């Protein structure tokens, strides 16, 4: 099979970090550790696993951040991954073969694989407390070699050296990770299940009942999906998208944003525009530092940079909620707003088991329900597809979305494009 594999080395990583400002293509080269490999499909770790044939594999912002070297070399995230990494966790696939302990009726089914490598998937018994109580992310994502499957460290499929990923023709998954795709959903809609579920999980972590005005910082895939999920779950207040790339305004408004603030990437003008939108005012300090008095009732940071985190805190009103959706490295954070406004800050990690309308339901299944009902329409997010041989072009488009008018970019494994 053909698969995109990432295996960075310290010398290669350092060389690319040093030289990529004058030679950007290095980050997508073999020196950076990225290559298209011909290799055997991964074998099943235990008889509870299945082999999947990829139909579409999405390029996630976290994948792009790894390849663009946005994480510092000492990032703790390295402890939650292993190389060589078979990249790709956003997927729609077909079950090709099953282990002896899996119902054969799965063979031939079109599925989305919920990629998290939790205790059940790893075969760890007894499971960790979060897995046992079904409340919160698994505590054993870095537990290399533990459990019947003896998996390496890795938060999910696509970030470890054993399972392969959906940027390859085949990968493996535990049967508990399979979610059948409803017939009504197209492959393109199904591919958007994971970003939609991550946004849905973030939205459902917030208590929006008192919120009249919400900001979504970043209108890329996660920002747009967050806006769509806010509306799909019944939020009727005002939503403002804050995003420098003006070409995304049409989709933001289509998904439910009431306003689109296309602001410069930095500077005082950003704070002035937000103050005007919220009825607050800007407080200035030395060396260009500033904060907003007043602000939004809730802020969803869908970017995940130190700037977006700082601005999320500074633009939130007193007692407001700040939900960190985008993954990244915090860097230098100004904490004054956190205690001065008594903010409630929470992170949203992937997907899980949700409390929704009096029942407990897996995020993927809830996303499919909302898609089927028409309340959640995210298919328009998929704008570009490429064959695996053109993976470098696909990655370049995904890394420079504004230049190409792209939102979600994916690799298409279905033979003749769209077959």
C-alpha positions in Angstrom: 0.0 0.0 0.0 1.0 3.7 -0.3 1.0 5.8 2.8 2.3 9.1 4.0 4.8 8.6 6.8 6.4 11.2 9.1 9.6 10.4 10.9 11.5 13.5 12.0 15.1 13.4 13.3 16.7 16.0 15.6 19.2 17.1 12.9 16.6 17.2 10.1 14.1 19.0 12.3 16.7 21.6 13.3 17.9 22.1 9.7 14.4 22.6 8.4 13.6 25.0 11.3 16.7 27.1 10.4 16.4 27.0 6.6 12.7 26.9 5.9 12.2 30.7 6.1 14.3 31.0 2.9 13.4 27.5 1.5 9.8 26.8 2.6 9.6 23.6 0.6 12.0 21.9 3.0 9.2 21.3 5.5 7.5 18.9 3.0 10.8 17.2 2.1 12.5 14.0 3.1 14.9 16.1 5.2 11.9 17.0 7.3 11.0 13.3 7.7 8.0 13.3 5.3 7.7 10.7 2.5 5.3 8.6 0.5 6.1 5.0 1.2 5.2 1.7 -0.4 4.7 -0.7 2.6 2.6 -3.7 3.7 -0.8 -2.9 5.3 -0.6 -2.9 9.1 -1.5 -6.2 10.8 -4.2 -6.5 13.4 -2.8 -6.0 17.0 -5.4 -8.4 18.4 -8.4 -10.4 17.1 -10.7 -7.5 18.2 -9.3 -5.2 15.4 -10.3 -4.6 11.8 -8.5 -3.6 8.6 -9.9 -0.6 6.8 -9.6 0.7 3.2 -9.6 4.5 3.1 -12.0 6.4 0.9 -11.2 9.9 1.9 -8.5 11.1 4.4 -8.7 14.7 5.7 -5.7 16.9 6.4 -6.2 18.2 9.9 -4.8 21.5 11.3 -2.9 19.5 13.9 -1.1 17.5 11.2 -0.2 20.7 9.4 1.1 22.3 12.6 3.4 19.3 13.1 4.7 19.5 9.6 5.0 23.3 9.8 7.1 22.9 13.0 4.7 25.1 15.0 5.3 23.1 18.2 8.6 23.9 20.1 11.1 21.0 20.2 10.4 20.3 23.9 6.6 20.1 23.5 5.0 17.6 25.8 2.8 16.5 22.9 5.8 14.4 21.7 5.2 12.1 24.7 1.8 11.4 23.2 2.9 10.3 19.8 5.4 7.8 18.3 7.3 7.6 15.0 7.4 6.6 12.2 3.9 8.2 12.2 1.4 6.9 9.7 -0.4 10.3 9.3 -4.2 10.9 9.1 -7.1 10.5 11.6 -10.0 12.2 9.7 -11.5 9.5 7.7 -14.3 7.7 5.9 -13.4 4.1 5.1 -14.7 0.7 4.3 -14.1 -2.4 6.5 -11.9 -4.7 4.5 -11.3 -7.6 6.9 -12.0 -8.3 10.6 -10.4 -10.3 13.4 -11.8 -13.5 14.7 -13.5 -11.8 17.6 -15.3 -9.2 15.4 -18.8 -9.6 13.8 -18.2 -10.4 10.1 -21.2 -8.2 9.3 -18.9 -5.3 9.5 -17.0 -6.4 6.3 -18.0 -4.0 3.5 -19.6 -1.4 5.7 -18.8 2.3 5.2 -17.6 3.7 8.5 -16.0 6.6 10.2 -13.4 5.5 12.8 -13.3 7.5 16.0 -9.6 7.6 16.3 -8.8 7.9 20.0 -6.6 5.1 21.4 -8.2 4.7 24.8 -8.0 1.9 27.4 -10.6 -0.3 25.6 -8.8 0.1 22.3 -5.4 -0.7 23.9 -6.9 -3.7 25.8 -5.9 -2.2 29.2 -7.7 -3.9 32.1 -8.5 -2.5 34.5 -9.0 0.8 32.6 -8.1 4.2 33.9 -10.5 6.2 36.0 -11.7 8.4 33.1 -12.4 5.4 30.9 -14.1 3.5 33.7 -16.4 6.5 34.5 -16.7 7.5 30.9 -15.9 11.0 32.0 -13.0 12.8 30.4 -10.0 11.9 28.2 -8.2 8.6 28.7 -5.2 8.8 31.1 -3.3 6.1 29.2 -2.7 7.7 25.8 1.1 7.7 26.4 1.1 4.1 27.9 3.4 2.5 25.4 3.2 -1.3 25.4 0.5 -1.6 28.0 -2.6 -3.8 27.4 -3.4 -6.7 25.0 -2.8 -4.6 21.9 0.7 -3.4 23.2 0.3 -0.2 21.2 3.0 2.5 21.3 2.3 6.0 22.7 -0.2 7.9 20.7 -3.4 9.9 21.3 -5.1 8.5 18.2 -4.8 6.8 14.9 -2.5 9.0 12.8 -0.2 9.9 15.6 1.5 6.5 16.3 3.8 4.0 14.7 1.5 1.0 14.7 -2.0 1.6 13.3 -1.3 3.5 10.1 -3.5 6.4 9.3 -6.1 7.7 6.8 -3.4 9.4 4.7 -2.6 5.9 3.6 -4.6 3.3 1.6 -5.1 1.0 4.6 -5.1 1.4 8.4 -6.4 -0.7 11.4 -8.8 0.1 14.2 -10.4 -1.6 17.2 -14.0 -2.6 16.5 -15.3 -0.2 19.3 -14.0 2.7 17.2 -16.3 1.9 14.2 -19.3 4.2 13.6 -21.4 3.1 10.6 -22.1 6.0 8.2 -25.8 6.5 7.5 -26.7 5.9 3.9 -28.1 9.5 3.6 -24.6 11.0 4.1 -22.2 11.3 1.2 -18.5 10.5 1.5 -17.7 14.2 1.7 -20.2 14.7 4.6 -18.9 11.7 6.4 -15.3 12.9 6.1 -16.3 16.0 8.0 -17.5 13.9 11.0 -14.3 14.4 13.0 -13.9 18.2 12.8 -17.7 18.5 13.3 -17.5 16.2 16.3 -14.6 18.1 17.8 -16.5 21.4 17.5 -19.6 19.8 18.8 -17.7 18.5 21.9 -16.4 22.0 22.5 -19.8 23.6 22.2 -21.4 21.1 24.6 -18.7 21.7 27.2 -19.9 25.3 27.5 -23.0 26.5 29.4 -24.4 29.1 26.9 -27.7 29.6 28.6 -26.7 33.1 29.9 -24.6 34.0 26.8 -26.1 36.7 24.6 -23.0 37.4 22.5 -20.4 34.8 21.5 -17.1 35.2 19.7 -15.5 32.5 17.6 -11.8 33.4 16.9 -10.7 31.8 13.7 -13.0 30.9 10.8 -11.1 28.0 9.4 -12.5 24.4 9.5 -12.8 24.3 13.3 -14.2 27.9 13.6 -16.8 27.3 10.9 -17.7 23.9 12.4 -18.1 25.6 15.8 -20.4 28.2 14.4 -22.4 25.5 12.7 -22.6 23.4 15.9 -23.7 26.4 18.0 -26.7 26.8 15.7 -27.3 23.1 15.3 -27.6 22.7 19.1 -30.0 25.6 19.5 -27.9 28.6 20.4 -30.0 31.6 19.4 -27.7 34.5 20.6 -25.4 36.6 18.5 -22.3 35.0 17.0 -19.3 37.0 15.8 -16.6 35.4 13.7 -13.1 37.0 14.1 -10.9 36.1 11.1 -8.4 37.9 8.9 -9.1 35.9 5.8 -12.1 37.7 4.3 -12.9 34.9 1.7 -14.3 32.9 4.6 -17.0 35.4 5.4 -19.6 33.9 3.1 -19.3 30.5 4.8 -19.3 31.9 8.3 -22.5 33.7 7.6 -24.0 30.7 5.8 -23.3 28.6 8.9 -24.9 31.1 11.3 -22.5 34.0 12.1 -24.3 37.3 12.6 -21.1 39.3 12.0 -17.7 38.7 10.5 -14.8 40.9 11.8 -12.0 40.8 9.3 -9.2 42.3 11.4 -5.5 42.9 10.8 -3.4 40.1 12.3 -2.1 42.3 15.1 -2.2 45.8 16.5 -4.5 48.2 18.3 -7.1 48.2 15.6 -8.1 44.6 16.6 -8.9 45.7 20.2 -10.7 48.8 19.0 -13.0 46.8 16.6 -13.8 44.3 19.4 -14.5 47.1 21.9 -17.0 48.6 19.4 -18.6 45.3 18.7 -19.1 44.5 22.4 -19.7 48.0 23.9 -16.5 47.7 25.9 -13.4 49.9 26.1 -9.7 49.3 25.8 -7.3 49.7 28.7 -3.7 50.5 27.7 -0.5 49.6 29.6 3.2 49.9 28.8 4.9 48.5 25.7 1.7 48.1 23.7 0.0 45.7 26.2 -3.8 46.2 26.4 -7.0 44.6 27.6 -10.7 45.0 27.0 -13.1 46.0 29.8 -16.4 44.4 28.9 -16.4 41.9 26.2 -18.1 38.7 25.0 -20.1 36.3 27.2 -18.2 33.3 25.7 -15.2 33.0 23.5 -14.2 29.9 21.4 -10.5 30.0 20.5 -10.3 27.9 17.3 -6.8 29.0 16.4 -4.6 27.7 19.2 -1.7 30.2 19.2 -0.4 32.3 22.0 -1.9 35.4 20.4 -5.4 33.8 20.0 -5.3 32.5 23.6 -4.2 35.9 24.9 -6.9 37.7 23.0 -9.5 35.2 24.0 -8.8 36.0 27.7 -8.6 39.8 27.0 -11.8 39.9 24.9 -14.0 37.9 27.3 -16.3 39.8 29.6 -16.4 39.4 33.4 -17.4 35.9 34.4 -17.3 34.7 30.8 -16.3 31.3 29.4 -13.3 30.7 27.3 -13.2 27.4 25.4 -9.9 26.4 23.8 -10.7 24.4 20.7 -7.6 24.8 18.5 -4.5 22.9 19.6 -1.2 24.7 20.0 1.5 25.9 22.3 0.5 28.7 24.7 3.8 30.6 24.7 3.8 33.7 26.8 0.3 34.3 28.3 -0.9 37.5 30.0 -3.0 36.1 32.9 -4.4 39.4 34.3 -7.7 38.9 32.6 -8.0 35.4 33.9 -8.2 36.4 37.6 -9.3 40.0 37.1 -12.5 39.0 35.3 -12.9 35.6 37.0 -13.0 33.8 33.7 -14.0 30.1 33.3 -11.4 28.5 31.0 -11.7 25.0 29.6 -10.0 22.9 27.0 -11.8 20.7 24.5 -9.9 17.5 23.6 -11.3 15.7 20.5 -14.6 13.9 21.1 -16.1 11.7 23.7 -19.4 10.9 25.4 -21.8 13.8 25.5 -24.7 14.7 27.7 -27.3 15.9 25.2 -31.1 16.4 25.8 -31.2 14.0 28.8 -29.1 11.2 27.3 -25.6 10.0 26.9 -24.4 9.7 23.3 -21.0 9.4 21.5 -20.0 12.6 19.8 -19.6 10.9 16.3 -23.1 9.4 16.5 -24.6 12.7 17.6 -22.8 14.5 14.8 -24.3 12.0 12.3 -27.8 12.5 13.9 -27.6 16.3 13.4 -26.3 15.9 9.9 -29.1 13.5 9.0 -31.7 15.9 10.4 -30.3 18.8 8.4 -29.5 20.8 11.5 -25.8 20.4 10.9 -24.6 21.0 7.3 -20.8 20.9 7.0 -20.3 19.2 3.6 -19.4 22.6 2.0 -16.2 22.6 4.1 -14.5 20.1 1.8 -13.1 22.3 -1.0 -10.1 20.4 -2.4 -9.3 16.7 -3.0 -6.1 15.2 -4.4 -4.7 11.8 -5.2 -2.0 10.5 -2.9 0.7 10.9 -5.5 0.0 14.7 -5.3 0.3 14.8 -1.5 2.9 17.5 -1.5 0.6 19.7 -3.5 -2.3 18.9 -1.2 -0.2 19.8 1.9 0.9 23.1 0.2 -2.7 24.0 -0.5 -3.7 23.2 3.0 -0.8 25.2 4.5 -1.7 28.3 2.3 -5.5 28.1 2.3 -6.1 31.8 1.7 -4.0 31.7 -1.4 -6.1 28.9 -2.9 -9.5 29.7 -1.4 -9.3 26.3 0.5 -11.1 25.2 3.7 -10.8 21.4 4.1 -8.3 19.6 1.9 -8.4 15.8 1.6 -6.7 12.9 -0.1 -9.1 10.8 -2.3 -8.4 7.0 -2.5 -11.6 6.1 -4.4 -10.0 5.4 -7.8 -11.2 7.7 -10.5 -11.9 11.0 -8.5 -15.2 10.8 -6.7 -16.0 7.2 -7.8 
